[in-house]
């Protein structure tokens, strides 16, 4: 009898264990108590320009489980976009009875669902466990050991495709395989606003184009930590801008004997901008780069040249004059760095800067004296007699490029990590002062070589029809 009682006790204990949740990290029941809250906050330090919101990824590293939320960068309030807590059965609305009104839109009625291809303010919810959640400063998660990370939330400039794949993956995709990339464009793609008319790309190495006015990209991660039953974990991020602010300076010298042209605007492009960020490490992948266009301001004797418009908004002057002989140019960009070319003699690939200089050229057309019959009159030396001039104006774009190998090596913008594929920034701000002057006549850029230095190479010129 005693043995029977012991056997029965062991059976009941075994049954109890089988019916209970023995591992909190394997608990998937909707309202099981094995959950705890996390609160996210951000320390922006001295940064003035910050994103409106941040994407937070919650990656449980033991018994894998993932969630994602969008959190306001200042109020710390947000909502889940993946794996929100499941709605309790008693709170789930019952299906409508026959004849009962529903919120389903009728045919032709407008809805808040974005059309295919339409941009949204936050990353789109993933296809699995995409249950809406209310706005809150608390985020309920199953207990366990988590790695938390955050990155700028900006669907206008960033591509989160691999993040969605990771969140929905059940085949073992790991965070080390996930990246977030800047969106890139073809030069004539709809919505791309990078170049003025007439620009021709003379650095065709396969890279596409970034928008010219990207915002700083922020990222931070927190080392794995335990979220314990019943506690509220406070995750305090200190996002760091992965982008660098870079000032670019160069000088254009007019070399024509008669400087009957003005420099109306200057546009530049830098190639070799890393666009892909590894989410696990925060490192940038230099095998994926793009080109970044930007405008350069013009200065003569320290004074910025301003475009002058008439009352109807038509440009009447670019600010430059025929008398100027040197123009200092300055551009400022935010980017993730610039990768220098492996070959200092190369004229394509990363580390190449292209320049487009837009000119207005004035040509004086002589007016010759004619007699009463309309015939040309000659002087005593048999030369045509000039009695005046007509002025003809035409617009031209002149292009050139330069390999910034030495300039970029000296600037030392990036730290190249083991293996050479990944980099991280070394400085928050840098100055690229291009010592090779752009020597310009009304037809082309001079190709006088600067021995041992970076040198400009002409990419040709063409007449254009364009306002100043």
Backbone torsions as a table, in degrees:
resi	resn	phi	psi	omega
1	UNK	NA	-42.7	179.9
2	UNK	-61.2	-41.4	179.2
3	UNK	-64.7	-34.6	178.7
4	UNK	-65.7	-41.8	179.9
5	UNK	-64.6	-40.7	178.3
6	UNK	-64.5	-41.0	179.6
7	UNK	-64.4	-41.6	178.6
8	UNK	-64.4	-40.1	179.1
9	UNK	-63.9	-41.7	178.2
10	UNK	-64.4	-37.3	179.3
11	UNK	-64.9	-43.7	-179.4
12	UNK	-66.7	-38.3	178.2
13	UNK	-63.7	-44.0	179.5
14	UNK	-62.4	-41.7	179.2
15	UNK	-63.4	-41.3	179.8
16	UNK	-62.3	-43.1	179.9
17	UNK	-65.0	-37.7	-179.2
18	UNK	-68.2	-31.0	-176.6
19	UNK	-90.6	-6.6	-177.6
20	UNK	-104.8	167.4	177.8
21	UNK	-89.3	106.4	-175.2
22	UNK	-87.3	-16.6	-178.8
23	UNK	-132.3	111.7	-176.3
24	UNK	-58.5	-31.2	-176.1
25	UNK	-76.5	-8.7	176.2
26	UNK	-105.2	11.7	-175.0
27	UNK	-85.8	118.4	180.0
28	UNK	-119.1	8.6	-180.0
29	UNK	-67.6	142.3	-170.9
30	UNK	-55.8	-43.9	-173.9
31	UNK	-118.6	26.7	-179.6
32	UNK	-66.8	142.9	-175.9
33	UNK	-71.2	-4.0	-177.4
34	UNK	-80.8	58.8	177.9
35	UNK	-134.8	161.1	176.2
36	UNK	-148.4	166.2	-177.2
37	UNK	-100.7	145.9	170.9
38	UNK	-120.8	141.4	176.1
39	UNK	-120.9	133.5	-176.0
40	UNK	-112.2	137.0	176.8
41	UNK	-142.7	165.4	-172.5
42	UNK	-135.6	134.2	174.4
43	UNK	-105.7	111.5	-174.8
44	UNK	-94.0	-0.2	176.4
45	UNK	53.8	-128.5	-177.3
46	UNK	-95.1	4.8	-179.4
47	UNK	-64.8	133.3	178.5
48	UNK	-95.7	-39.1	-178.2
49	UNK	-102.5	107.4	-176.8
50	UNK	-125.0	158.5	178.4
51	UNK	-67.6	157.2	175.0
52	UNK	-67.7	-36.1	-178.1
53	UNK	-147.7	163.2	-179.6
54	UNK	-124.7	144.1	173.1
55	UNK	-89.4	125.2	179.3
56	UNK	-112.3	126.3	177.1
57	UNK	-109.1	128.7	179.5
58	UNK	-109.1	109.0	-174.2
59	UNK	-116.0	106.0	177.8
60	UNK	-77.6	122.5	-169.1
61	UNK	-88.5	-18.0	174.5
62	UNK	-112.3	131.0	-171.9
63	UNK	52.9	72.2	-166.9
64	UNK	-47.0	135.2	176.2
65	UNK	-157.2	141.2	-173.0
66	UNK	-132.7	147.8	172.6
67	UNK	-146.3	161.1	178.0
68	UNK	-144.9	146.3	-178.9
69	UNK	-143.6	154.8	171.7
70	UNK	-107.1	125.9	-173.0
71	UNK	-125.4	132.2	177.5
72	UNK	-62.0	133.4	-172.5
73	UNK	-72.1	-13.9	-179.1
74	UNK	-115.3	-39.2	-178.2
75	UNK	-89.3	-16.7	-178.1
76	UNK	66.0	17.6	177.2
77	UNK	-101.3	139.8	-179.1
78	UNK	-163.8	-162.7	-178.3
79	UNK	-151.4	154.8	176.1
80	UNK	-69.5	144.3	168.0
81	UNK	-117.1	-4.0	176.5
82	UNK	-152.7	133.2	178.0
83	UNK	58.0	47.5	171.7
84	UNK	-65.3	155.1	176.0
85	UNK	-55.0	138.4	-176.4
86	UNK	-72.8	146.2	-178.2
87	UNK	-74.7	126.5	177.5
88	UNK	-56.9	148.9	-176.3
89	UNK	-57.2	-40.1	-176.9
90	UNK	-70.2	-15.3	178.8
91	UNK	-97.7	-5.7	179.8
92	UNK	-75.9	124.2	-178.0
93	UNK	-60.9	138.7	177.3
94	UNK	-72.7	151.5	178.8
95	UNK	-63.1	145.4	-177.3
96	UNK	-65.4	144.5	175.3
97	UNK	-79.2	166.8	-177.3
98	UNK	-59.7	128.6	178.9
99	UNK	90.6	-12.2	-179.1
100	UNK	-75.0	140.4	179.1
101	UNK	-72.2	144.9	177.7
102	UNK	-126.2	174.0	178.5
103	UNK	-90.3	5.5	180.0
104	UNK	-67.7	125.9	-177.2
105	UNK	-67.8	144.9	175.4
106	UNK	-78.7	167.8	-178.2
107	UNK	-59.9	128.0	179.1
108	UNK	90.3	-11.6	-178.7
109	UNK	-76.4	141.0	179.6
110	UNK	-73.0	145.8	176.8
111	UNK	-127.5	171.1	178.2
112	UNK	-89.0	-0.1	-179.8
113	UNK	-72.6	125.8	-178.8
114	UNK	-65.9	143.7	177.9
115	UNK	-69.1	162.6	-179.6
116	UNK	-59.0	127.4	179.5
117	UNK	86.7	-8.4	-178.4
118	UNK	-75.3	140.8	179.6
119	UNK	-74.0	145.9	174.7
120	UNK	-120.1	166.4	-176.6
121	UNK	-76.9	-25.0	-179.4
122	UNK	-130.5	161.5	176.5
123	UNK	-54.4	138.9	-178.3
124	UNK	-64.4	141.7	176.0
125	UNK	-58.6	146.7	178.4
126	UNK	-73.5	170.6	-173.9
127	UNK	-79.6	-19.6	-178.5
128	UNK	-107.4	135.8	177.8
129	UNK	55.6	35.1	-178.8
130	UNK	-86.6	68.8	-178.9
131	UNK	-98.0	128.7	-178.0
132	UNK	-64.7	151.0	178.6
133	UNK	-134.9	151.3	-180.0
134	UNK	-72.7	159.9	175.2
135	UNK	-68.2	135.5	-178.6
136	UNK	-162.6	162.7	172.4
137	UNK	-99.2	5.9	176.5
138	UNK	-120.0	137.7	-177.8
139	UNK	-125.3	112.7	-175.9
140	UNK	-79.9	126.5	-177.6
141	UNK	-133.9	149.4	170.2
142	UNK	-61.4	143.8	-178.2
143	UNK	-66.3	159.6	179.8
144	UNK	150.0	-172.5	179.3
145	UNK	-97.8	121.7	-173.1
146	UNK	-120.0	147.9	161.9
147	UNK	-108.2	123.3	179.5
148	UNK	-106.6	138.7	174.1
149	UNK	-143.1	159.0	-179.2
150	UNK	-140.7	148.1	179.6
151	UNK	-147.0	155.2	179.7
152	UNK	-51.8	139.1	177.4
153	UNK	-104.7	102.8	-175.6
154	UNK	-152.3	94.1	-177.0
155	UNK	-76.1	-11.3	177.9
156	UNK	-76.1	-27.8	-175.9
157	UNK	-118.0	-22.1	-173.8
158	UNK	-112.0	146.5	179.8
159	UNK	-107.4	115.6	-176.4
160	UNK	-102.6	19.5	-174.4
161	UNK	-53.8	-45.7	-178.3
162	UNK	-70.3	-25.9	175.1
163	UNK	-66.5	-44.2	178.6
164	UNK	-61.6	-41.0	178.8
165	UNK	-61.9	-42.8	180.0
166	UNK	-63.3	-45.0	-178.2
167	UNK	-63.4	-35.4	-177.2
168	UNK	-90.3	-4.9	-172.3
169	UNK	-77.6	138.5	175.0
170	UNK	-122.9	14.7	-173.5
171	UNK	-108.2	7.4	177.1
172	UNK	102.7	12.8	176.1
173	UNK	-61.0	129.3	-175.9
174	UNK	-108.1	162.8	-175.6
175	UNK	-61.9	-28.7	179.3
176	UNK	-63.9	-17.5	-179.6
177	UNK	-94.6	3.7	-171.2
178	UNK	-106.4	134.7	175.1
179	UNK	-134.4	159.0	171.0
180	UNK	-117.9	133.7	-174.6
181	UNK	-124.9	151.1	168.7
182	UNK	-67.6	143.7	173.9
183	UNK	-70.6	143.2	178.1
184	UNK	-125.9	163.1	-170.9
185	UNK	-139.5	157.3	165.2
186	UNK	-79.8	157.6	-172.9
187	UNK	-62.7	-25.0	-178.8
188	UNK	-113.3	16.0	178.4
189	UNK	-65.7	145.8	176.0
190	UNK	-62.8	134.1	179.0
191	UNK	90.9	-9.4	177.4
192	UNK	-84.1	132.6	-172.2
193	UNK	-125.2	36.0	-170.2
194	UNK	-89.1	-26.9	-169.4
195	UNK	-131.2	153.1	170.3
196	UNK	-79.8	162.2	178.6
197	UNK	-58.1	147.2	176.0
198	UNK	96.2	-16.6	-177.0
199	UNK	-62.0	134.5	173.5
200	UNK	-122.6	134.6	-178.4
201	UNK	-83.9	116.4	178.2
202	UNK	-110.1	25.8	176.1
203	UNK	-136.8	69.8	-174.4
204	UNK	-90.0	85.3	177.7
205	UNK	-115.5	16.4	173.7
206	UNK	100.5	-12.8	-179.0
207	UNK	-78.7	147.9	176.9
208	UNK	-97.6	-168.6	-170.6
209	UNK	-114.5	143.1	171.2
210	UNK	-93.4	158.7	171.1
211	UNK	-65.6	149.7	-172.2
212	UNK	-76.1	-11.8	-173.2
213	UNK	-126.9	54.9	-178.5
214	UNK	-70.6	150.8	177.3
215	UNK	-90.5	159.2	176.1
216	UNK	-56.8	143.1	179.7
217	UNK	-103.3	124.1	-176.5
218	UNK	-110.3	147.1	-177.8
219	UNK	-154.4	146.7	170.2
220	UNK	-160.0	155.7	177.1
221	UNK	-139.3	153.4	178.9
222	UNK	-117.2	133.2	-180.0
223	UNK	-57.6	150.6	-178.5
224	UNK	-50.7	134.8	179.2
225	UNK	-145.6	158.6	-174.4
226	UNK	-88.7	130.6	170.7
227	UNK	-101.2	110.1	-171.9
228	UNK	-99.0	154.4	-176.7
229	UNK	-55.8	127.6	172.6
230	UNK	83.2	-5.9	-178.1
231	UNK	-98.3	164.1	171.7
232	UNK	-111.1	113.2	-179.6
233	UNK	-87.6	134.9	177.0
234	UNK	-105.5	114.6	179.1
235	UNK	-103.4	108.8	-176.1
236	UNK	-105.2	107.8	179.4
237	UNK	-87.0	147.7	170.7
238	UNK	-121.9	80.8	-175.1
239	UNK	-61.4	139.2	178.7
240	UNK	-114.4	135.4	177.7
241	UNK	-72.2	121.1	178.0
242	UNK	-82.6	-10.1	179.8
243	UNK	-89.6	155.8	176.7
244	UNK	-114.1	145.9	172.7
245	UNK	-96.9	123.5	-172.9
246	UNK	-125.9	128.8	171.9
247	UNK	-96.4	132.3	-179.8
248	UNK	-118.0	128.2	-179.4
249	UNK	-125.6	140.8	171.9
250	UNK	-154.5	165.2	-178.8
251	UNK	-122.0	133.9	174.0
252	UNK	-107.9	126.7	178.1
253	UNK	-112.1	128.6	176.2
254	UNK	-81.3	121.8	-174.5
255	UNK	-109.1	0.4	-179.4
256	UNK	-70.4	144.4	178.3
257	UNK	-63.3	-42.0	176.2
258	UNK	-116.3	100.9	-173.9
259	UNK	-75.5	67.0	179.1
260	UNK	-87.9	48.1	174.3
261	UNK	-148.5	154.4	176.0
262	UNK	-118.9	149.2	175.4
263	UNK	-95.0	109.3	-170.9
264	UNK	-89.5	-33.0	177.2
265	UNK	-162.8	158.4	-179.2
266	UNK	-134.3	127.6	176.9
267	UNK	-124.0	140.6	-177.2
268	UNK	-126.9	165.4	175.7
269	UNK	-146.9	133.1	177.3
270	UNK	-112.3	132.5	179.4
271	UNK	-106.1	148.7	178.5
272	UNK	102.3	30.0	178.8
273	UNK	-88.9	115.7	177.7
274	UNK	-61.6	134.8	-176.3
275	UNK	-118.4	-5.2	-173.1
276	UNK	-117.1	125.3	-178.7
277	UNK	-110.0	124.3	175.1
278	UNK	-76.5	122.6	-173.5
279	UNK	-70.1	-27.2	-178.1
280	UNK	-74.0	-39.2	-174.2
281	UNK	-107.4	-23.5	-173.3
282	UNK	79.3	11.0	179.5
283	UNK	-88.3	155.7	-178.4
284	UNK	-101.1	138.3	-176.7
285	UNK	-93.8	114.0	-175.8
286	UNK	-83.7	-1.6	173.5
287	UNK	-80.1	-8.1	178.8
288	UNK	-123.9	101.6	-177.5
289	UNK	-127.6	166.1	179.5
290	UNK	-139.5	178.4	178.3
291	UNK	-110.6	141.1	-176.7
292	UNK	-122.0	114.4	176.3
293	UNK	-85.9	152.7	175.8
294	UNK	-159.3	154.2	177.7
295	UNK	-91.9	151.7	178.7
296	UNK	-118.2	133.0	174.6
297	UNK	-76.1	152.4	-177.2
298	UNK	-112.3	139.8	179.9
299	UNK	-134.8	140.5	172.2
300	UNK	-125.9	122.1	-178.4
301	UNK	52.6	39.2	176.3
302	UNK	82.8	-4.9	-178.8
303	UNK	-101.0	128.4	179.4
304	UNK	-70.2	133.0	178.4
305	UNK	-83.0	127.0	-178.1
306	UNK	-112.1	142.5	175.8
307	UNK	-74.5	136.0	179.8
308	UNK	-108.7	132.4	179.3
309	UNK	-120.7	153.3	176.5
310	UNK	-85.9	-174.5	-175.4
311	UNK	-64.8	-20.9	179.2
312	UNK	-94.1	3.7	178.6
313	UNK	86.2	5.7	179.4
314	UNK	-83.0	137.4	-179.3
315	UNK	-73.7	125.5	179.4
316	UNK	-111.4	-16.5	178.6
317	UNK	-156.5	141.6	177.1
318	UNK	-89.9	-6.3	-179.0
319	UNK	98.8	-23.3	179.4
320	UNK	-85.1	158.9	178.8
321	UNK	-130.4	167.5	177.6
322	UNK	-67.7	-23.4	-174.4
323	UNK	-76.8	-21.2	-177.3
324	UNK	-70.4	142.2	179.9
325	UNK	-115.0	-21.4	178.0
326	UNK	-135.5	138.6	175.4
327	UNK	-127.1	123.1	174.5
328	UNK	-86.1	134.9	-179.4
329	UNK	-118.1	141.8	179.9
330	UNK	-139.4	132.3	173.6
331	UNK	-130.2	151.2	178.7
332	UNK	-129.7	130.4	-177.1
333	UNK	-134.5	152.9	166.0
334	UNK	-108.5	125.2	178.8
335	UNK	-154.2	172.9	-178.3
336	UNK	-85.6	11.8	-178.5
337	UNK	116.7	174.9	178.4
338	UNK	-132.3	123.1	179.9
339	UNK	-84.7	128.0	178.6
340	UNK	-80.8	156.9	-178.7
341	UNK	-75.6	144.2	179.0
342	UNK	-69.3	-21.4	-176.9
343	UNK	-114.8	115.3	-178.8
344	UNK	-66.0	-14.6	-179.9
345	UNK	-98.9	-5.2	-175.6
346	UNK	-67.2	149.6	176.1
347	UNK	-121.6	16.3	171.8
348	UNK	-147.9	156.8	-179.2
349	UNK	108.7	-170.4	178.6
350	UNK	-66.5	157.8	178.0
351	UNK	81.3	4.4	178.6
352	UNK	-97.1	133.8	175.1
353	UNK	-108.5	131.4	174.8
354	UNK	-109.7	150.1	-177.1
355	UNK	-133.8	137.8	172.6
356	UNK	-124.4	121.8	-179.0
357	UNK	-112.6	122.7	-177.4
358	UNK	-100.0	124.4	-175.1
359	UNK	-116.6	154.9	161.4
360	UNK	-116.2	121.6	-175.4
361	UNK	-107.5	132.2	176.7
362	UNK	-108.0	125.2	175.6
363	UNK	-116.2	130.7	179.1
364	UNK	-92.5	118.6	-179.4
365	UNK	-98.5	118.5	-176.3
366	UNK	-68.1	145.6	173.2
367	UNK	-105.7	121.1	-174.3
368	UNK	-99.4	147.7	179.5
369	UNK	-71.4	136.8	176.9
370	UNK	-126.3	155.1	177.6
371	UNK	-85.1	-174.6	-175.8
372	UNK	-66.8	-15.2	177.3
373	UNK	-94.4	-0.1	179.9
374	UNK	87.7	7.1	179.6
375	UNK	-87.9	147.1	178.6
376	UNK	-64.8	143.8	-178.8
377	UNK	-106.7	135.4	178.4
378	UNK	-105.4	150.2	175.9
379	UNK	-85.6	-172.7	-176.0
380	UNK	-64.0	-21.5	179.8
381	UNK	-95.5	6.1	179.0
382	UNK	79.9	16.0	-179.5
383	UNK	-99.0	148.8	175.6
384	UNK	-64.1	142.3	-178.6
385	UNK	-93.7	119.4	180.0
386	UNK	-90.5	125.7	179.7
387	UNK	-110.6	-1.4	179.7
388	UNK	169.2	-175.1	-178.6
389	UNK	-138.5	144.5	164.8
390	UNK	-102.1	144.4	-179.7
391	UNK	-104.0	126.9	177.3
392	UNK	-115.4	128.2	-179.9
393	UNK	-107.8	139.3	175.7
394	UNK	-141.2	155.2	179.7
395	UNK	-105.6	144.0	-179.7
396	UNK	-143.4	147.4	172.8
397	UNK	-115.6	128.0	177.8
398	UNK	-115.1	131.2	-177.1
399	UNK	-118.1	149.8	174.9
400	UNK	-152.2	170.7	179.0
401	UNK	-148.6	161.5	-177.0
402	UNK	-149.1	139.8	173.2
403	UNK	-87.3	116.0	-175.6
404	UNK	-88.5	32.6	-175.8
405	UNK	-52.4	-54.7	-176.3
406	UNK	-70.7	-39.3	-179.4
407	UNK	-62.0	-44.8	-178.4
408	UNK	-71.7	-37.9	177.1
409	UNK	-61.5	-40.4	179.9
410	UNK	-69.7	-36.4	-179.3
411	UNK	-68.8	-31.0	174.7
412	UNK	54.4	57.7	-174.9
413	UNK	-75.1	-34.5	-168.1
414	UNK	-125.1	148.8	171.5
415	UNK	-98.0	119.3	-179.8
416	UNK	-86.7	123.4	-173.7
417	UNK	-90.4	172.9	-176.7
418	UNK	-51.9	133.1	-179.2
419	UNK	92.2	-21.7	174.8
420	UNK	80.4	-2.2	-178.2
421	UNK	-85.5	-31.4	-174.9
422	UNK	-113.7	150.5	178.8
423	UNK	-137.3	163.9	168.0
424	UNK	-139.7	156.6	-173.8
425	UNK	-71.6	149.0	176.4
426	UNK	-98.7	-32.0	-174.7
427	UNK	-134.5	154.5	176.3
428	UNK	-82.1	-32.3	-178.2
429	UNK	-136.6	142.8	179.3
430	UNK	-145.4	160.9	177.3
431	UNK	-122.3	125.2	171.9
432	UNK	-105.0	105.7	178.4
433	UNK	-106.0	108.8	-175.7
434	UNK	-83.7	110.2	-173.7
435	UNK	-75.2	-22.2	178.4
436	UNK	-77.9	114.5	-179.6
437	UNK	-73.0	151.0	173.7
438	UNK	-89.1	108.6	179.8
439	UNK	-95.7	119.7	-165.0
440	UNK	-128.0	132.8	164.1
441	UNK	-112.7	-171.6	-174.9
442	UNK	-76.3	-1.1	-177.0
443	UNK	-116.3	-38.5	-173.3
444	UNK	-158.2	174.1	172.5
445	UNK	-92.4	132.6	178.2
446	UNK	-67.7	144.3	-178.6
447	UNK	-109.4	32.9	176.4
448	UNK	-63.5	126.1	-174.2
449	UNK	-79.6	140.9	172.3
450	UNK	-105.0	101.5	-173.1
451	UNK	-57.8	126.8	177.8
452	UNK	78.4	3.0	-179.1
453	UNK	-125.7	169.4	173.3
454	UNK	-69.2	140.1	-176.4
455	UNK	-131.6	147.2	178.9
456	UNK	-80.0	144.4	175.8
457	UNK	-126.4	132.2	179.8
458	UNK	-68.7	138.9	174.0
459	UNK	-110.9	13.7	177.5
460	UNK	96.9	-178.1	-179.5
461	UNK	-150.9	163.4	175.5
462	UNK	-159.3	151.5	175.8
463	UNK	-73.9	142.8	179.4
464	UNK	-134.5	158.7	173.5
465	UNK	-110.7	108.9	-172.3
466	UNK	-160.2	147.9	169.7
467	UNK	-70.0	160.4	-179.6
468	UNK	-58.0	NA	NA
